[in-house]
Every structure is written in structure tokens, then in C-alpha cells.
Amino acid sequence: MLGQRPVLKKNKLTRPSIRRRA
């Protein structure tokens, strides 16, 4: 998608969401 690594640094709220997708 837009990039999981950069998104994690920009938005901490995306951490749990990425865990669900991962």
C-alpha cells in the first residue's frame, strides 16, 4: 500500500491496524 514502515513512523495509530493486516 502506501508503505507500512513510513506510515508507522508518521501515525502511531496505524500500528494496531497494520498488525491486523499482517
N, C-alpha and C positions, 0 to 999 in steps of 0.2 A: 504493500500500500504506500502511504506517504513516507514510510520509513519508521520502523519500530524504535530504533535506537535514538534518533533525533527527537522523536515525539516524547520519549520517556524523559529526556532532559528538559524539554520545553514545558510539558504538562505532567505533573506527578499523578494527576487523577487518571491518566491513561494507563498507569502501571497495572492496576487490577484488571482493566479491560483487555489489555494485551495478554495477561496471564490466562484469561478465559479462552481467547482465540488460540493461544499457543498450546 
